[in-house]
Amino acid sequence: MSSKKAVLRANGFTFKQFFVAHERCAMKVGTDGVLLGAWAPVAGATRVLDIGTGSGLIALMLAQRTGQAVRVDAVELDEQATEQARENAQASPWADRIQIYQGDIRQWSQQCEHRYNLIVSNPPYFVPGVECASPARAAARYTADLTHEILLQCAEELIAEEGFFCVILPEPAGNALVDYALQRGWHLRSRTDISDNESRPPNRVLLALSPHPGEQLLDRMTIRGPDQRYSEAHCSLTRDFYLFR
């Protein structure tokens, strides 16, 4: 392996069909983003939006999972992360289908003229607490600037009538978002509770909300089995992305 490739691998994450550099992003490639990108329902989607794209990971995953005619847009507040996401998209096999925008989703949603069949977000979920090393990391981790309620309201401005808005959150925050969404007329269409293993309670939840009522799918997934190997459900979900699966 050349030294250049070694440096690139140290500064990012290699998937089966693309590479994500993330050294200029406050939040790095992680399990939550991979789960959401692999889980979000893409059937029938013609236009997709990733809110708070960071490195562009989820936008790239959704581009891989959809056909050539599907447009994937992504919005990111931080300027450096936006530039890195653009570079990652341009280096991918789907450069002609991914568009990265820099801006605050609260203003961007008011100006956008499109409606999306699928909106995804891996949002900040920590309440303000310990000071972060940089304002960018604080914005990526904490809900002070973008609460989940505001995020849902932005999704309302952008969602198509039968579209899906999908997030991954800690279970308490996910339950609170569902309660708020139901009050605003949304419908819970799919929910997957995620546990580290079978002996532990769920600590994450994948949610798909829609303005349109329909069948509700509820299930649970464990990340690892009793032998501490990745579970079959987790491997099946992420097989098209992770190397060596």
FENQUI-V685597 format. One record per helix or strand of 2 or more residues. SS is the DSSP state (~ for helix, > for strand). FROM is the first residue (numbers start at 1). TO is the last residue. If there is no record, write none. Layout:
BEGIN
ss=SS from=FROM to=TO
ss=SS from=FROM to=TO
END
This chain:
BEGIN
ss=~ from=3 to=10
ss=> from=12 to=14
ss=> from=19 to=21
ss=~ from=31 to=39
ss=> from=47 to=51
ss=~ from=57 to=65
ss=> from=71 to=76
ss=~ from=79 to=90
ss=> from=98 to=102
ss=~ from=105 to=111
ss=> from=116 to=121
ss=~ from=135 to=141
ss=~ from=148 to=158
ss=> from=159 to=169
ss=~ from=171 to=183
ss=> from=187 to=195
ss=> from=204 to=210
ss=> from=217 to=222
ss=~ from=232 to=238
END
